[in-house]
Amino acid sequence: MVLKPSRTISGALAAISAGGGPQLDIPALAEQAEVSVARLSQLDQGYLDAIDLPELDRLCQILGRSPNDLLGYEADW
């Protein structure tokens, strides 16, 4: 089982920006969520194998999204 971004963080940022939400880029989001830019970029690109629940919670709170909006399931078989 592999978790893959169903909508990338960048995609979520674009949707928020289009809807008049906060204007955040990856570095600004990383700073607010207390996550490294590299880690957030890996998540955005689908290369991160795991994410800590507190990190995911902070990202969801900042973006106003649910974990399901940011992560999706993709079977590896």
PDB file with one MODEL, atoms N, CA, C and O in Angstrom:
MODEL        1
ATOM      1  N   MET A   1       0.847  -1.176   0.000  1.00  0.00           N
ATOM      2  CA  MET A   1       0.000   0.000   0.000  1.00  0.00           C
ATOM      3  C   MET A   1       0.890   1.237   0.000  1.00  0.00           C
ATOM      4  O   MET A   1       1.829   1.338   0.790  1.00  0.00           O
ATOM      5  N   VAL A   2       0.592   2.162  -0.882  1.00  0.00           N
ATOM      6  CA  VAL A   2       1.367   3.382  -1.011  1.00  0.00           C
ATOM      7  C   VAL A   2       0.412   4.563  -0.992  1.00  0.00           C
ATOM      8  O   VAL A   2      -0.575   4.580  -1.726  1.00  0.00           O
ATOM      9  N   LEU A   3       0.704   5.549  -0.153  1.00  0.00           N
ATOM     10  CA  LEU A   3      -0.086   6.780  -0.161  1.00  0.00           C
ATOM     11  C   LEU A   3       0.536   7.732  -1.164  1.00  0.00           C
ATOM     12  O   LEU A   3       1.734   8.007  -1.106  1.00  0.00           O
ATOM     13  N   LYS A   4      -0.245   8.219  -2.051  1.00  0.00           N
ATOM     14  CA  LYS A   4       0.214   9.166  -3.063  1.00  0.00           C
ATOM     15  C   LYS A   4      -0.647  10.412  -2.987  1.00  0.00           C
ATOM     16  O   LYS A   4      -1.836  10.326  -2.679  1.00  0.00           O
ATOM     17  N   PRO A   5      -0.061  11.569  -3.264  1.00  0.00           N
ATOM     18  CA  PRO A   5      -0.899  12.768  -3.285  1.00  0.00           C
ATOM     19  C   PRO A   5      -1.957  12.654  -4.369  1.00  0.00           C
ATOM     20  O   PRO A   5      -1.628  12.465  -5.540  1.00  0.00           O
ATOM     21  N   SER A   6      -3.216  12.767  -3.993  1.00  0.00           N
ATOM     22  CA  SER A   6      -4.280  12.733  -4.985  1.00  0.00           C
ATOM     23  C   SER A   6      -4.408  14.109  -5.614  1.00  0.00           C
ATOM     24  O   SER A   6      -4.583  14.246  -6.825  1.00  0.00           O
ATOM     25  N   ARG A   7      -4.321  15.092  -4.791  1.00  0.00           N
ATOM     26  CA  ARG A   7      -4.205  16.477  -5.226  1.00  0.00           C
ATOM     27  C   ARG A   7      -2.955  16.958  -4.540  1.00  0.00           C
ATOM     28  O   ARG A   7      -2.859  16.904  -3.314  1.00  0.00           O
ATOM     29  N   THR A   8      -2.017  17.416  -5.288  1.00  0.00           N
ATOM     30  CA  THR A   8      -0.767  17.810  -4.669  1.00  0.00           C
ATOM     31  C   THR A   8      -0.961  19.030  -3.789  1.00  0.00           C
ATOM     32  O   THR A   8      -1.961  19.739  -3.892  1.00  0.00           O
ATOM     33  N   ILE A   9       0.016  19.261  -2.922  1.00  0.00           N
ATOM     34  CA  ILE A   9      -0.015  20.452  -2.081  1.00  0.00           C
ATOM     35  C   ILE A   9      -0.104  21.684  -2.976  1.00  0.00           C
ATOM     36  O   ILE A   9      -0.861  22.610  -2.685  1.00  0.00           O
ATOM     37  N   SER A  10       0.663  21.700  -4.062  1.00  0.00           N
ATOM     38  CA  SER A  10       0.605  22.825  -4.990  1.00  0.00           C
ATOM     39  C   SER A  10      -0.789  22.966  -5.572  1.00  0.00           C
ATOM     40  O   SER A  10      -1.292  24.079  -5.730  1.00  0.00           O
ATOM     41  N   GLY A  11      -1.416  21.838  -5.891  1.00  0.00           N
ATOM     42  CA  GLY A  11      -2.775  21.874  -6.407  1.00  0.00           C
ATOM     43  C   GLY A  11      -3.738  22.446  -5.387  1.00  0.00           C
ATOM     44  O   GLY A  11      -4.637  23.214  -5.728  1.00  0.00           O
ATOM     45  N   ALA A  12      -3.543  22.064  -4.123  1.00  0.00           N
ATOM     46  CA  ALA A  12      -4.385  22.609  -3.059  1.00  0.00           C
ATOM     47  C   ALA A  12      -4.142  24.100  -2.910  1.00  0.00           C
ATOM     48  O   ALA A  12      -5.081  24.869  -2.706  1.00  0.00           O
ATOM     49  N   LEU A  13      -2.881  24.514  -3.012  1.00  0.00           N
ATOM     50  CA  LEU A  13      -2.560  25.940  -2.923  1.00  0.00           C
ATOM     51  C   LEU A  13      -3.194  26.710  -4.068  1.00  0.00           C
ATOM     52  O   LEU A  13      -3.713  27.809  -3.871  1.00  0.00           O
ATOM     53  N   ALA A  14      -3.154  26.139  -5.257  1.00  0.00           N
ATOM     54  CA  ALA A  14      -3.754  26.809  -6.413  1.00  0.00           C
ATOM     55  C   ALA A  14      -5.256  26.954  -6.225  1.00  0.00           C
ATOM     56  O   ALA A  14      -5.827  27.995  -6.552  1.00  0.00           O
ATOM     57  N   ALA A  15      -5.903  25.908  -5.695  1.00  0.00           N
ATOM     58  CA  ALA A  15      -7.351  25.962  -5.473  1.00  0.00           C
ATOM     59  C   ALA A  15      -7.696  27.006  -4.417  1.00  0.00           C
ATOM     60  O   ALA A  15      -8.683  27.729  -4.553  1.00  0.00           O
ATOM     61  N   ILE A  16      -6.886  27.083  -3.371  1.00  0.00           N
ATOM     62  CA  ILE A  16      -7.122  28.068  -2.315  1.00  0.00           C
ATOM     63  C   ILE A  16      -6.941  29.476  -2.868  1.00  0.00           C
ATOM     64  O   ILE A  16      -7.754  30.363  -2.611  1.00  0.00           O
ATOM     65  N   SER A  17      -5.869  29.671  -3.630  1.00  0.00           N
ATOM     66  CA  SER A  17      -5.599  30.993  -4.202  1.00  0.00           C
ATOM     67  C   SER A  17      -6.710  31.410  -5.154  1.00  0.00           C
ATOM     68  O   SER A  17      -7.118  32.572  -5.167  1.00  0.00           O
ATOM     69  N   ALA A  18      -7.201  30.463  -5.952  1.00  0.00           N
ATOM     70  CA  ALA A  18      -8.268  30.773  -6.905  1.00  0.00           C
ATOM     71  C   ALA A  18      -9.555  31.135  -6.176  1.00  0.00           C
ATOM     72  O   ALA A  18     -10.356  31.933  -6.665  1.00  0.00           O
ATOM     73  N   GLY A  19      -9.747  30.538  -4.995  1.00  0.00           N
ATOM     74  CA  GLY A  19     -10.948  30.801  -4.222  1.00  0.00           C
ATOM     75  C   GLY A  19     -10.811  31.993  -3.300  1.00  0.00           C
ATOM     76  O   GLY A  19     -11.665  32.212  -2.441  1.00  0.00           O
ATOM     77  N   GLY A  20      -9.755  32.767  -3.463  1.00  0.00           N
ATOM     78  CA  GLY A  20      -9.565  33.944  -2.627  1.00  0.00           C
ATOM     79  C   GLY A  20      -8.948  33.638  -1.274  1.00  0.00           C
ATOM     80  O   GLY A  20      -8.962  34.480  -0.376  1.00  0.00           O
ATOM     81  N   GLY A  21      -8.405  32.428  -1.124  1.00  0.00           N
ATOM     82  CA  GLY A  21      -7.775  32.053   0.143  1.00  0.00           C
ATOM     83  C   GLY A  21      -6.409  32.687   0.290  1.00  0.00           C
ATOM     84  O   GLY A  21      -6.018  33.530  -0.517  1.00  0.00           O
ATOM     85  N   PRO A  22      -5.683  32.284   1.317  1.00  0.00           N
ATOM     86  CA  PRO A  22      -4.368  32.862   1.569  1.00  0.00           C
ATOM     87  C   PRO A  22      -3.392  32.558   0.439  1.00  0.00           C
ATOM     88  O   PRO A  22      -3.405  31.466  -0.130  1.00  0.00           O
ATOM     89  N   GLN A  23      -2.563  33.518   0.126  1.00  0.00           N
ATOM     90  CA  GLN A  23      -1.558  33.352  -0.919  1.00  0.00           C
ATOM     91  C   GLN A  23      -0.303  32.747  -0.291  1.00  0.00           C
ATOM     92  O   GLN A  23       0.503  33.466   0.300  1.00  0.00           O
ATOM     93  N   LEU A  24      -0.139  31.450  -0.415  1.00  0.00           N
ATOM     94  CA  LEU A  24       1.002  30.756   0.154  1.00  0.00           C
ATOM     95  C   LEU A  24       1.770  30.042  -0.936  1.00  0.00           C
ATOM     96  O   LEU A  24       1.180  29.519  -1.881  1.00  0.00           O
ATOM     97  N   ASP A  25       3.077  30.020  -0.808  1.00  0.00           N
ATOM     98  CA  ASP A  25       3.879  29.182  -1.672  1.00  0.00           C
ATOM     99  C   ASP A  25       4.484  28.090  -0.798  1.00  0.00           C
ATOM    100  O   ASP A  25       4.289  28.099   0.417  1.00  0.00           O
ATOM    101  N   ILE A  26       5.206  27.158  -1.389  1.00  0.00           N
ATOM    102  CA  ILE A  26       5.754  26.022  -0.651  1.00  0.00           C
ATOM    103  C   ILE A  26       6.636  26.484   0.513  1.00  0.00           C
ATOM    104  O   ILE A  26       6.459  25.981   1.622  1.00  0.00           O
ATOM    105  N   PRO A  27       7.584  27.422   0.316  1.00  0.00           N
ATOM    106  CA  PRO A  27       8.403  27.854   1.459  1.00  0.00           C
ATOM    107  C   PRO A  27       7.581  28.489   2.587  1.00  0.00           C
ATOM    108  O   PRO A  27       7.853  28.241   3.761  1.00  0.00           O
ATOM    109  N   ALA A  28       6.584  29.302   2.241  1.00  0.00           N
ATOM    110  CA  ALA A  28       5.754  29.930   3.271  1.00  0.00           C
ATOM    111  C   ALA A  28       4.928  28.886   4.014  1.00  0.00           C
ATOM    112  O   ALA A  28       4.789  28.954   5.236  1.00  0.00           O
ATOM    113  N   LEU A  29       4.384  27.928   3.283  1.00  0.00           N
ATOM    114  CA  LEU A  29       3.606  26.859   3.905  1.00  0.00           C
ATOM    115  C   LEU A  29       4.501  26.023   4.818  1.00  0.00           C
ATOM    116  O   LEU A  29       4.107  25.673   5.931  1.00  0.00           O
ATOM    117  N   ALA A  30       5.695  25.709   4.347  1.00  0.00           N
ATOM    118  CA  ALA A  30       6.636  24.919   5.148  1.00  0.00           C
ATOM    119  C   ALA A  30       6.957  25.627   6.459  1.00  0.00           C
ATOM    120  O   ALA A  30       7.008  24.995   7.515  1.00  0.00           O
ATOM    121  N   GLU A  31       7.171  26.929   6.391  1.00  0.00           N
ATOM    122  CA  GLU A  31       7.488  27.692   7.603  1.00  0.00           C
ATOM    123  C   GLU A  31       6.306  27.680   8.574  1.00  0.00           C
ATOM    124  O   GLU A  31       6.484  27.437   9.768  1.00  0.00           O
ATOM    125  N   GLN A  32       5.121  27.938   8.072  1.00  0.00           N
ATOM    126  CA  GLN A  32       3.936  27.962   8.938  1.00  0.00           C
ATOM    127  C   GLN A  32       3.639  26.600   9.549  1.00  0.00           C
ATOM    128  O   GLN A  32       3.228  26.516  10.706  1.00  0.00           O
ATOM    129  N   ALA A  33       3.842  25.535   8.785  1.00  0.00           N
ATOM    130  CA  ALA A  33       3.532  24.185   9.248  1.00  0.00           C
ATOM    131  C   ALA A  33       4.680  23.552  10.021  1.00  0.00           C
ATOM    132  O   ALA A  33       4.555  22.439  10.532  1.00  0.00           O
ATOM    133  N   GLU A  34       5.794  24.263  10.104  1.00  0.00           N
ATOM    134  CA  GLU A  34       6.984  23.749  10.780  1.00  0.00           C
ATOM    135  C   GLU A  34       7.442  22.436  10.169  1.00  0.00           C
ATOM    136  O   GLU A  34       7.747  21.471  10.870  1.00  0.00           O
ATOM    137  N   VAL A  35       7.482  22.427   8.831  1.00  0.00           N
ATOM    138  CA  VAL A  35       7.927  21.285   8.037  1.00  0.00           C
ATOM    139  C   VAL A  35       9.012  21.811   7.115  1.00  0.00           C
ATOM    140  O   VAL A  35       8.920  22.941   6.636  1.00  0.00           O
ATOM    141  N   SER A  36      10.037  21.010   6.860  1.00  0.00           N
ATOM    142  CA  SER A  36      11.099  21.486   5.966  1.00  0.00           C
ATOM    143  C   SER A  36      10.571  21.633   4.543  1.00  0.00           C
ATOM    144  O   SER A  36       9.652  20.929   4.127  1.00  0.00           O
ATOM    145  N   VAL A  37      11.171  22.558   3.814  1.00  0.00           N
ATOM    146  CA  VAL A  37      10.791  22.775   2.414  1.00  0.00           C
ATOM    147  C   VAL A  37      11.036  21.494   1.618  1.00  0.00           C
ATOM    148  O   VAL A  37      10.226  21.121   0.770  1.00  0.00           O
ATOM    149  N   ALA A  38      12.148  20.826   1.891  1.00  0.00           N
ATOM    150  CA  ALA A  38      12.465  19.585   1.170  1.00  0.00           C
ATOM    151  C   ALA A  38      11.397  18.523   1.408  1.00  0.00           C
ATOM    152  O   ALA A  38      10.970  17.842   0.476  1.00  0.00           O
ATOM    153  N   ARG A  39      10.971  18.386   2.651  1.00  0.00           N
ATOM    154  CA  ARG A  39       9.957  17.378   2.984  1.00  0.00           C
ATOM    155  C   ARG A  39       8.621  17.706   2.320  1.00  0.00           C
ATOM    156  O   ARG A  39       7.945  16.819   1.801  1.00  0.00           O
ATOM    157  N   LEU A  40       8.255  18.961   2.339  1.00  0.00           N
ATOM    158  CA  LEU A  40       7.012  19.384   1.715  1.00  0.00           C
ATOM    159  C   LEU A  40       7.076  19.199   0.193  1.00  0.00           C
ATOM    160  O   LEU A  40       6.091  18.801  -0.428  1.00  0.00           O
ATOM    161  N   SER A  41       8.220  19.485  -0.394  1.00  0.00           N
ATOM    162  CA  SER A  41       8.397  19.283  -1.833  1.00  0.00           C
ATOM    163  C   SER A  41       8.296  17.802  -2.190  1.00  0.00           C
ATOM    164  O   SER A  41       7.708  17.442  -3.210  1.00  0.00           O
ATOM    165  N   GLN A  42       8.877  16.940  -1.336  1.00  0.00           N
ATOM    166  CA  GLN A  42       8.775  15.497  -1.577  1.00  0.00           C
ATOM    167  C   GLN A  42       7.320  15.042  -1.518  1.00  0.00           C
ATOM    168  O   GLN A  42       6.887  14.231  -2.337  1.00  0.00           O
ATOM    169  N   LEU A  43       6.574  15.557  -0.560  1.00  0.00           N
ATOM    170  CA  LEU A  43       5.153  15.218  -0.462  1.00  0.00           C
ATOM    171  C   LEU A  43       4.407  15.703  -1.696  1.00  0.00           C
ATOM    172  O   LEU A  43       3.576  14.986  -2.254  1.00  0.00           O
ATOM    173  N   ASP A  44       4.709  16.917  -2.113  1.00  0.00           N
ATOM    174  CA  ASP A  44       4.065  17.514  -3.273  1.00  0.00           C
ATOM    175  C   ASP A  44       4.301  16.691  -4.537  1.00  0.00           C
ATOM    176  O   ASP A  44       3.411  16.558  -5.377  1.00  0.00           O
ATOM    177  N   GLN A  45       5.510  16.141  -4.663  1.00  0.00           N
ATOM    178  CA  GLN A  45       5.876  15.391  -5.865  1.00  0.00           C
ATOM    179  C   GLN A  45       5.561  13.905  -5.759  1.00  0.00           C
ATOM    180  O   GLN A  45       5.765  13.154  -6.713  1.00  0.00           O
ATOM    181  N   GLY A  46       5.062  13.477  -4.593  1.00  0.00           N
ATOM    182  CA  GLY A  46       4.702  12.073  -4.432  1.00  0.00           C
ATOM    183  C   GLY A  46       5.853  11.165  -4.071  1.00  0.00           C
ATOM    184  O   GLY A  46       5.740   9.947  -4.214  1.00  0.00           O
ATOM    185  N   TYR A  47       6.968  11.725  -3.605  1.00  0.00           N
ATOM    186  CA  TYR A  47       8.139  10.926  -3.264  1.00  0.00           C
ATOM    187  C   TYR A  47       8.270  10.630  -1.776  1.00  0.00           C
ATOM    188  O   TYR A  47       9.188   9.912  -1.381  1.00  0.00           O
ATOM    189  N   LEU A  48       7.404  11.147  -0.959  1.00  0.00           N
ATOM    190  CA  LEU A  48       7.485  10.939   0.476  1.00  0.00           C
ATOM    191  C   LEU A  48       6.736   9.662   0.832  1.00  0.00           C
ATOM    192  O   LEU A  48       5.549   9.531   0.536  1.00  0.00           O
ATOM    193  N   ASP A  49       7.431   8.717   1.470  1.00  0.00           N
ATOM    194  CA  ASP A  49       6.815   7.436   1.808  1.00  0.00           C
ATOM    195  C   ASP A  49       5.883   7.522   3.004  1.00  0.00           C
ATOM    196  O   ASP A  49       4.941   6.737   3.110  1.00  0.00           O
ATOM    197  N   ALA A  50       6.131   8.464   3.905  1.00  0.00           N
ATOM    198  CA  ALA A  50       5.318   8.579   5.119  1.00  0.00           C
ATOM    199  C   ALA A  50       5.306  10.029   5.578  1.00  0.00           C
ATOM    200  O   ALA A  50       6.215  10.803   5.276  1.00  0.00           O
ATOM    201  N   ILE A  51       4.267  10.375   6.307  1.00  0.00           N
ATOM    202  CA  ILE A  51       4.184  11.702   6.901  1.00  0.00           C
ATOM    203  C   ILE A  51       3.665  11.535   8.324  1.00  0.00           C
ATOM    204  O   ILE A  51       2.759  10.740   8.575  1.00  0.00           O
ATOM    205  N   ASP A  52       4.239  12.281   9.242  1.00  0.00           N
ATOM    206  CA  ASP A  52       3.798  12.237  10.633  1.00  0.00           C
ATOM    207  C   ASP A  52       2.404  12.844  10.730  1.00  0.00           C
ATOM    208  O   ASP A  52       2.095  13.822  10.049  1.00  0.00           O
ATOM    209  N   LEU A  53       1.576  12.267  11.570  1.00  0.00           N
ATOM    210  CA  LEU A  53       0.217  12.782  11.730  1.00  0.00           C
ATOM    211  C   LEU A  53       0.194  14.234  12.208  1.00  0.00           C
ATOM    212  O   LEU A  53      -0.636  15.006  11.727  1.00  0.00           O
ATOM    213  N   PRO A  54       1.075  14.644  13.141  1.00  0.00           N
ATOM    214  CA  PRO A  54       1.069  16.062  13.524  1.00  0.00           C
ATOM    215  C   PRO A  54       1.405  16.992  12.355  1.00  0.00           C
ATOM    216  O   PRO A  54       0.842  18.082  12.250  1.00  0.00           O
ATOM    217  N   GLU A  55       2.323  16.565  11.474  1.00  0.00           N
ATOM    218  CA  GLU A  55       2.654  17.368  10.289  1.00  0.00           C
ATOM    219  C   GLU A  55       1.442  17.473   9.376  1.00  0.00           C
ATOM    220  O   GLU A  55       1.104  18.558   8.903  1.00  0.00           O
ATOM    221  N   LEU A  56       0.793  16.346   9.132  1.00  0.00           N
ATOM    222  CA  LEU A  56      -0.379  16.330   8.268  1.00  0.00           C
ATOM    223  C   LEU A  56      -1.497  17.192   8.860  1.00  0.00           C
ATOM    224  O   LEU A  56      -2.178  17.918   8.136  1.00  0.00           O
ATOM    225  N   ASP A  57      -1.677  17.107  10.164  1.00  0.00           N
ATOM    226  CA  ASP A  57      -2.688  17.910  10.835  1.00  0.00           C
ATOM    227  C   ASP A  57      -2.415  19.398  10.658  1.00  0.00           C
ATOM    228  O   ASP A  57      -3.333  20.163  10.365  1.00  0.00           O
ATOM    229  N   ARG A  58      -1.158  19.818  10.834  1.00  0.00           N
ATOM    230  CA  ARG A  58      -0.821  21.243  10.670  1.00  0.00           C
ATOM    231  C   ARG A  58      -1.060  21.701   9.236  1.00  0.00           C
ATOM    232  O   ARG A  58      -1.594  22.788   9.013  1.00  0.00           O
ATOM    233  N   LEU A  59      -0.669  20.884   8.267  1.00  0.00           N
ATOM    234  CA  LEU A  59      -0.892  21.239   6.864  1.00  0.00           C
ATOM    235  C   LEU A  59      -2.382  21.378   6.569  1.00  0.00           C
ATOM    236  O   LEU A  59      -2.805  22.327   5.908  1.00  0.00           O
ATOM    237  N   CYS A  60      -3.172  20.431   7.060  1.00  0.00           N
ATOM    238  CA  CYS A  60      -4.620  20.479   6.827  1.00  0.00           C
ATOM    239  C   CYS A  60      -5.245  21.712   7.464  1.00  0.00           C
ATOM    240  O   CYS A  60      -6.111  22.350   6.864  1.00  0.00           O
ATOM    241  N   GLN A  61      -4.818  22.050   8.664  1.00  0.00           N
ATOM    242  CA  GLN A  61      -5.370  23.226   9.334  1.00  0.00           C
ATOM    243  C   GLN A  61      -5.029  24.504   8.567  1.00  0.00           C
ATOM    244  O   GLN A  61      -5.886  25.368   8.377  1.00  0.00           O
ATOM    245  N   ILE A  62      -3.789  24.617   8.134  1.00  0.00           N
ATOM    246  CA  ILE A  62      -3.364  25.823   7.409  1.00  0.00           C
ATOM    247  C   ILE A  62      -4.087  25.940   6.079  1.00  0.00           C
ATOM    248  O   ILE A  62      -4.526  27.026   5.700  1.00  0.00           O
ATOM    249  N   LEU A  63      -4.214  24.819   5.364  1.00  0.00           N
ATOM    250  CA  LEU A  63      -4.825  24.830   4.034  1.00  0.00           C
ATOM    251  C   LEU A  63      -6.355  24.766   4.080  1.00  0.00           C
ATOM    252  O   LEU A  63      -7.022  24.997   3.072  1.00  0.00           O
ATOM    253  N   GLY A  64      -6.897  24.453   5.246  1.00  0.00           N
ATOM    254  CA  GLY A  64      -8.354  24.324   5.347  1.00  0.00           C
ATOM    255  C   GLY A  64      -8.863  23.130   4.559  1.00  0.00           C
ATOM    256  O   GLY A  64      -9.940  23.174   3.964  1.00  0.00           O
ATOM    257  N   ARG A  65      -8.083  22.072   4.561  1.00  0.00           N
ATOM    258  CA  ARG A  65      -8.423  20.857   3.810  1.00  0.00           C
ATOM    259  C   ARG A  65      -8.397  19.660   4.740  1.00  0.00           C
ATOM    260  O   ARG A  65      -7.857  19.739   5.844  1.00  0.00           O
ATOM    261  N   SER A  66      -8.973  18.558   4.305  1.00  0.00           N
ATOM    262  CA  SER A  66      -8.923  17.317   5.068  1.00  0.00           C
ATOM    263  C   SER A  66      -7.727  16.494   4.583  1.00  0.00           C
ATOM    264  O   SER A  66      -7.193  16.755   3.506  1.00  0.00           O
ATOM    265  N   PRO A  67      -7.304  15.497   5.377  1.00  0.00           N
ATOM    266  CA  PRO A  67      -6.225  14.622   4.903  1.00  0.00           C
ATOM    267  C   PRO A  67      -6.575  13.956   3.577  1.00  0.00           C
ATOM    268  O   PRO A  67      -5.703  13.744   2.735  1.00  0.00           O
ATOM    269  N   ASN A  68      -7.847  13.628   3.394  1.00  0.00           N
ATOM    270  CA  ASN A  68      -8.279  13.002   2.149  1.00  0.00           C
ATOM    271  C   ASN A  68      -8.068  13.912   0.944  1.00  0.00           C
ATOM    272  O   ASN A  68      -7.842  13.431  -0.166  1.00  0.00           O
ATOM    273  N   ASP A  69      -8.140  15.224   1.158  1.00  0.00           N
ATOM    274  CA  ASP A  69      -7.909  16.165   0.067  1.00  0.00           C
ATOM    275  C   ASP A  69      -6.444  16.165  -0.370  1.00  0.00           C
ATOM    276  O   ASP A  69      -6.138  16.404  -1.538  1.00  0.00           O
ATOM    277  N   LEU A  70      -5.546  15.898   0.571  1.00  0.00           N
ATOM    278  CA  LEU A  70      -4.114  15.977   0.279  1.00  0.00           C
ATOM    279  C   LEU A  70      -3.497  14.634  -0.072  1.00  0.00           C
ATOM    280  O   LEU A  70      -2.521  14.573  -0.820  1.00  0.00           O
ATOM    281  N   LEU A  71      -4.063  13.553   0.467  1.00  0.00           N
ATOM    282  CA  LEU A  71      -3.503  12.231   0.233  1.00  0.00           C
ATOM    283  C   LEU A  71      -4.546  11.327  -0.381  1.00  0.00           C
ATOM    284  O   LEU A  71      -5.735  11.449  -0.087  1.00  0.00           O
ATOM    285  N   GLY A  72      -4.116  10.442  -1.211  1.00  0.00           N
ATOM    286  CA  GLY A  72      -5.002   9.450  -1.793  1.00  0.00           C
ATOM    287  C   GLY A  72      -4.347   8.088  -1.731  1.00  0.00           C
ATOM    288  O   GLY A  72      -3.160   7.983  -1.423  1.00  0.00           O
ATOM    289  N   TYR A  73      -5.081   7.078  -2.009  1.00  0.00           N
ATOM    290  CA  TYR A  73      -4.575   5.724  -1.978  1.00  0.00           C
ATOM    291  C   TYR A  73      -4.362   5.220  -3.395  1.00  0.00           C
ATOM    292  O   TYR A  73      -5.228   5.362  -4.258  1.00  0.00           O
ATOM    293  N   GLU A  74      -3.196   4.628  -3.619  1.00  0.00           N
ATOM    294  CA  GLU A  74      -2.921   4.018  -4.920  1.00  0.00           C
ATOM    295  C   GLU A  74      -2.327   2.645  -4.662  1.00  0.00           C
ATOM    296  O   GLU A  74      -1.249   2.538  -4.079  1.00  0.00           O
ATOM    297  N   ALA A  75      -3.015   1.596  -5.086  1.00  0.00           N
ATOM    298  CA  ALA A  75      -2.536   0.230  -4.877  1.00  0.00           C
ATOM    299  C   ALA A  75      -1.250   0.010  -5.653  1.00  0.00           C
ATOM    300  O   ALA A  75      -1.101   0.491  -6.776  1.00  0.00           O
ATOM    301  N   ASP A  76      -0.328  -0.716  -5.050  1.00  0.00           N
ATOM    302  CA  ASP A  76       0.946  -0.981  -5.727  1.00  0.00           C
ATOM    303  C   ASP A  76       0.988  -2.373  -6.336  1.00  0.00           C
ATOM    304  O   ASP A  76       2.074  -2.895  -6.586  1.00  0.00           O
ATOM    305  N   TRP A  77      -0.143  -2.978  -6.577  1.00  0.00           N
ATOM    306  CA  TRP A  77      -0.194  -4.299  -7.183  1.00  0.00           C
ATOM    307  C   TRP A  77      -0.942  -4.301  -8.457  1.00  0.00           C
ATOM    308  O   TRP A  77      -1.075  -5.346  -9.094  1.00  0.00           O
TER     309      TRP A  77
ENDMDL
END
